[in-house]
Amino acid sequence: MKLILAPMEGVVDFKMRQLLTDIGGFDLCVTEFVRVVDQKLPRRVFTRYCPELHNDGYTRAGTPVRIQLLGQHPQYLAENAVKAVSLGSHGIDLNFGCPAKTVNKSKGGAVLLKEPEQIYRIVKAVRDAVDDDHIVTAKIRLGFDDCSNSEEIFDAVVQAKANGIAIHARTKRDGYRPPAYWDKIAPLVAKNEDIQIVANGEIWNLDDANNARQQSHCNNIMLGRGALAMPDLAAWIKASDANEHHTKLTWYDILYHIVHSSMHDDELMSKRYFANRTKQWLGYLKRNYEQAHNLFDDIRTLHDKDEVLAVLKRHAEGANS
């Protein structure tokens, strides 16, 4: 069973991957998508999205990272896939699931679910171009407006010889609205046992993880928003599978990880980055930690990272007293 940290545009960047994998439980991370249009991108673009390339493609905790590409042109996606693995990416993931309107308008992401033939051409081009030693995977949804062609989409990825496929158990029209239809993945799993299939969507806690695996018939799951709301969710799932005890992170533990992360110590980042990212994360943490509401209120009007960090340290001292 593998646990994968989902690619979440504008949310799970290098800093968040580092923090979450420091807490543990993940077997793989997938980056935010790198947009490919009509050229081979320079090295600096890949290292901007995936600074882990400077560490042989691993996070600080030793978790491998796979670069995700998004685009519509097989040739340019293939060329950039070869470049990415040459730089140290642990395989290539292809995005056919992003529901953002701006992405779909330029024929990237989930809009390609309407064109399984193009998905096939893209995956095949990348798979043919990338050395067999490197894994090629795809991220899809059950369909665009409905699930009527989910089997055709799935078959396109399989026939193109991808090594794996992550299925977000909703359509593009569903967006991120609950529920996730994990049971609709099961018929696809039954069709093919040769490809690694990963279930994704609406996994917020241990019960959700167990239900997702049971209903989808997938051993492998991908965690996104659930990992932000419960940062030790992956570690908890791993402990449960091993029949080991897991002690949930306390609020002090959460603050300790934020304060001692590298989210605020990079001079190349905007001084607003840490404040904005912390507020964003607190929005998820509110689901499981009541104290997150008070902390958010205390930093809501702050933008300077040093001011926010000072408030965090004060809250940490109070939580540890």
Order of alpha helices (4+ residues) and beta strands (2+ residues): beta-alpha-beta-alpha-beta-alpha-beta-alpha-alpha-beta-alpha-beta-alpha-beta-alpha-beta-alpha-alpha-alpha-alpha-alpha-alpha
